Amino acid sequence: MLLETQATCSFTVTVTDTEDPAITCPADISVTGTSSAGAVVTYTTPVGTDNCTGATTTQTAGLPSGSTFPLGTTTNTFEVEDASGNTTSCSVTVEVTGVPPSIVCPADIVVDNDSGNCDAIVTFAANR
């Protein structure tokens, strides 16, 4: 009589995702304000990618595209996180410079000199 013998074993295989996701922000932006409130700025919102499914991209600082950005510099930061908790971020700065001043000059004025003088007193309204 032949006896058959068997042996079994089990083990666990764990695959970990250690590869960070990728994200690329657009180039920094510099615009001139259209009013004292700043300027409406539109940019391409970055979306991160990953080697595994389930990555999410979140804006963590700054203003969304299409917002009125105030005068000065605003830093917009975006972070992508994958399903394993790996993260990568990028930033784009938006610089809004002041509205250039404007001036309206009055029309040219021609007057005769004052009698007996070589000059004249001239009055005009100042524009604001």
C-alpha angles and dihedrals in degrees: 000000000000119000117211116212128195135189126195135186137176134205138176125243115202121190113196126197107225096158113111118230119247131237133170123197124208119256119281114277129223121186139162115246118251093207140001087276091064128243139302106249126193122192137162108270108227121237119201126226133206141189089243129047121257104059117150128197121212132181105231100178140016132024130311122251112278094034127126104256115207124236110282131035125322120188115212114199126192127190129195119200125188128213090266093056097255112144140194128178140192135187138212122194123215115202117193114189124202125281108264112249119254131206134190115207122207119247118276114281124214119187135165118247118261114266112275092007134091092222140048139216109244127189128191138162117260116231120225 
